[in-house]
């Protein structure tokens, strides 16, 4: 069994790499589907040279392109300000979208940016956090329990924002939660990170960027409408696979860091949905999930990640799949002895907040 995409979604994913010919109603449906999963600016970049585009479609593409370019400028402005804090004596690694942009990767074109992610060695985490706070970055007020969650169990500090700025800053000291099932010492990531010319920043090595994209998607994400992250994986692979020895190096690095399973999922879904040129021998080399697990994941991931009916609420099957993937996400992040008390606490807090909100709401039946 392979993970199935609907004909409409399959067309969208194909349109990210090849021109398509549609009438105006067809483009309307494709654009709505692209917007639902944050791919409309990437679609615009892929179809910019397609002849015969209706004027209304060109206007939509122009709007999406300008929004993506604006958000990229916001990110570049944040990085310019952050650069002054990075003369630290330890590497400050930019992750994901910021790295793709600074490296001028093709797959960064049309990619929406919502935050800036930095990675520093755990030994220097407090130094970097204090420098950010001194420069004016602030985190939301958190309860002592939530502070402990970030400090003791997560792989990042509480999210930071600069007053008046729209992008969030996430400061990481690892790429997997420290209590997660795939937690590992990130020292090898820093050992092979690469300086970015003209900046004080570093980026992960090419193979590590692919592994991080796979981990972020299939190990540290809830998957709901996150097909754009598979598009990231596909874009990285298409760009990097031309390097001599890339596949062998990627497999060796995944084995070294214990990240073979998320890599398998990333390659599997990129190949199935986007026809990513992953050699069959590469997938065969990786330890695949057991057949029953693979069938279940193919069904659930497709329902959770891909856009379904755009004219109504998610179907019961989609809601079930997203709930299952959310449970999986939490289970991978924390062992049961930490997870169960954590979920009970969060549930009780939500119930308490809901009851308080109902008490404060005005009585609609009152005269």
ABEGO torsion letter per residue (X at the ends): XBBBBBAAAAAAAAAAABBBBBBAAAAAAAAAAAAAAGAAAAAAAAAAABBGBBAAAAAAAAAAAAAAAAAAAAAAAAAAAAAAAABAGBBBBBBEAAAAAAAGBAAABGBBBABBBBBBBAAAAAAAAAAAAAAGBBBBBBBAAAAAAAAAABABBBBBBBBGBABBBBBBABABBAABAABBBAAAAAAABBBBBGBABBBBBAAAAAAAAAAAAAAABAGBGAAAAAAAAAAAAAAAAABBGAAAAAAAAAAAAGAAAAAAAAAAAAAAAAGBBBBAAAAAABBBBBAAAAAAAAAAAAAAABBBBAABBBBAAAAAAAAAAAAAAAAAABBAAAAAAAAAAAAAAAAAAAAAAAAABBBAABX
